[in-house]
Amino acid sequence: MELKPDLTYLKEMSSGDKNLMIEVLDIYLEQVPEFIGDFREALHAHDYIKVSSIAHKAKTSVAIAGFNELSLVFKKIELISKDNDAHNEVDILMTEVFNILLQTEKIIQKVKETL
């Protein structure tokens, strides 16, 4: 999975305002630990409807931060979490996603330094 963020949408949304871009990226950095915690809690409780809801929110956040491929993974998680026969697949995907989310935090920190 490509973890180089595509900031095209963020640049357009902010009209190139670097301070606004940094502010949006800071919000993303605040959200990542919340997403991880919420996902872990929902998975521990086997609450896959909640997993779907969190994935919906995460999908948008990672897309704004430029991680388009990861956004597609969250879209898949959002959809398959609603399927009782796919919960094992959700668990496997989420194990991978936790590590990827942590990597995106480091990447966004570096991106902010270059703005």
Order of alpha helices (4+ residues) and beta strands (2+ residues): alpha-alpha-alpha-alpha-alpha
